[in-house]
């Protein structure tokens, strides 16, 4: 085994020991240290075969950690940016809590009371939109229709 490969493997395992990474995210972090793309691909394939690297696990972890604060649109965008495929993203989001209840919880923590006027309602709606919740859910939460 070449010293660079061992060093590359050690770097990969050290990164994976801290937290889950997607395959493309780990490849991006390790690329500057790899002698060739083939060496990097070989290592990533080996890590995946040994179940040390998994996009499914990464997506599930990411959704679990961030779903309490963000909507499905934002979570989908973050996972896609990390190189996770659409099928894996859909599976991970399907396992998350109901988006409507998450939006209600986020709204409750930030505002707690219904908007007094149109400007305040717009502010609340912008906040939830920035968090990645769908407009339909935002309207229901801000107007208090989820209580029914």
C-alpha positions as CSV (number, residue, x, y, z in Angstrom):
1,X,0.0,0.0,0.0
2,X,1.4,3.4,-1.0
3,X,2.0,5.9,1.8
4,X,-0.3,8.4,0.1
5,X,-3.1,5.9,-0.1
6,X,-2.7,5.1,3.6
7,X,-2.6,8.8,4.4
8,X,-5.7,9.4,2.2
9,X,-7.5,6.5,3.9
10,X,-6.6,7.8,7.4
11,X,-7.9,11.3,6.4
12,X,-11.1,9.7,5.1
13,X,-11.7,7.7,8.3
14,X,-10.9,10.7,10.5
15,X,-13.5,12.8,8.6
16,X,-16.1,10.0,8.8
17,X,-15.4,9.5,12.6
18,X,-16.5,13.1,13.2
19,X,-19.7,12.9,11.3
20,X,-21.4,11.3,8.3
21,X,-20.4,12.7,4.9
22,X,-22.0,12.3,1.5
23,X,-19.8,10.6,-1.2
24,X,-19.3,13.8,-3.2
25,X,-18.7,15.9,0.0
26,X,-15.9,13.4,1.1
27,X,-14.5,13.3,-2.4
28,X,-14.3,17.1,-2.5
29,X,-12.5,17.2,0.9
30,X,-10.0,14.5,0.0
31,X,-9.3,15.5,-3.7
32,X,-6.4,17.9,-2.8
33,X,-4.7,15.0,-1.0
34,X,-5.2,12.3,-3.6
35,X,-2.6,11.6,-6.3
36,X,-5.2,10.7,-8.9
37,X,-9.0,10.6,-9.3
38,X,-8.7,6.8,-9.7
39,X,-7.1,6.5,-6.3
40,X,-9.8,8.6,-4.7
41,X,-12.6,6.6,-6.5
42,X,-11.0,3.3,-5.4
43,X,-10.9,4.5,-1.8
44,X,-14.5,5.8,-1.8
45,X,-15.7,2.5,-3.3
46,X,-13.9,0.6,-0.6
47,X,-15.4,2.8,2.1
48,X,-18.9,2.3,0.7
49,X,-18.4,-1.4,0.4
50,X,-17.3,-1.6,4.1
51,X,-20.4,0.5,5.0
52,X,-18.3,3.3,6.4
53,X,-19.6,5.7,3.7
54,X,-23.3,5.9,2.9
55,X,-25.4,8.6,1.2
56,X,-28.5,7.1,2.7
57,X,-27.1,7.4,6.2
58,X,-25.9,10.9,5.6
59,X,-29.3,12.0,4.3
60,X,-31.1,10.5,7.2
61,X,-28.7,12.1,9.7
62,X,-28.9,15.5,8.0
63,X,-32.7,15.4,7.9
64,X,-33.0,14.2,11.5
65,X,-30.7,17.0,12.8
66,X,-32.1,19.9,10.7
67,X,-35.8,19.0,10.3
68,X,-36.8,20.6,13.5
69,X,-35.8,24.0,12.2
70,X,-36.2,23.8,8.4
71,X,-38.7,22.9,5.8
72,X,-38.5,20.2,3.2
73,X,-37.5,22.6,0.4
74,X,-34.5,23.8,2.3
75,X,-33.5,20.2,3.4
76,X,-33.9,19.0,-0.2
77,X,-31.7,21.8,-1.5
78,X,-29.0,21.2,1.1
79,X,-28.9,17.4,0.3
80,X,-28.8,18.1,-3.4
81,X,-25.9,20.5,-2.9
82,X,-24.1,17.8,-1.0
83,X,-24.4,15.5,-4.0
84,X,-27.2,13.2,-2.7
85,X,-29.4,11.7,-5.4
86,X,-33.1,12.5,-5.7
87,X,-34.4,9.1,-4.6
88,X,-32.3,9.1,-1.5
89,X,-33.5,12.6,-0.7
90,X,-37.1,11.6,-1.1
91,X,-36.6,8.6,1.2
92,X,-35.0,10.7,3.9
93,X,-37.7,13.4,3.7
94,X,-40.4,10.8,3.9
95,X,-39.0,9.7,7.3
96,X,-39.1,13.2,8.7
97,X,-41.9,14.5,10.9
98,X,-44.9,16.2,9.3
99,X,-43.7,19.5,7.7
100,X,-46.8,21.3,8.9
101,X,-46.2,20.5,12.5
102,X,-42.5,21.5,12.2
103,X,-43.5,24.8,10.6
104,X,-46.0,25.4,13.4
105,X,-43.3,24.7,16.0
106,X,-40.8,27.0,14.4
107,X,-43.4,29.7,14.1
108,X,-44.5,29.3,17.7
109,X,-40.9,29.6,19.0
110,X,-40.2,32.7,17.0
111,X,-43.5,34.6,17.1
112,X,-46.0,32.8,19.3
113,X,-49.0,35.1,18.5
114,X,-50.9,35.8,15.4
115,X,-49.9,38.8,13.3
116,X,-51.7,42.0,14.2
117,X,-51.5,43.5,10.7
118,X,-50.4,42.8,7.2
119,X,-46.8,43.9,7.7
120,X,-46.3,41.6,10.6
121,X,-48.0,38.7,8.7
122,X,-45.6,39.3,5.8
123,X,-42.7,39.3,8.2
124,X,-43.8,36.0,9.6
125,X,-44.3,34.5,6.1
126,X,-40.9,35.6,5.0
127,X,-39.3,34.1,8.0
128,X,-40.9,30.7,7.4
129,X,-40.1,30.9,3.6
130,X,-36.5,31.5,4.4
131,X,-36.6,28.4,6.5
132,X,-37.7,26.4,3.4
133,X,-41.4,25.7,4.2
134,X,-43.9,25.6,1.3
135,X,-46.2,28.6,0.8
136,X,-49.3,26.4,1.4
137,X,-48.0,25.4,4.8
138,X,-46.8,28.9,5.6
139,X,-50.3,30.4,4.9
140,X,-52.0,27.8,7.0
141,X,-49.6,28.3,10.0
142,X,-49.6,32.1,9.9
143,X,-53.4,32.3,9.5
144,X,-53.8,29.8,12.3
145,X,-55.6,27.2,10.1
146,X,-53.5,24.3,11.5
147,X,-55.3,24.5,14.8
148,X,-58.6,23.3,13.2
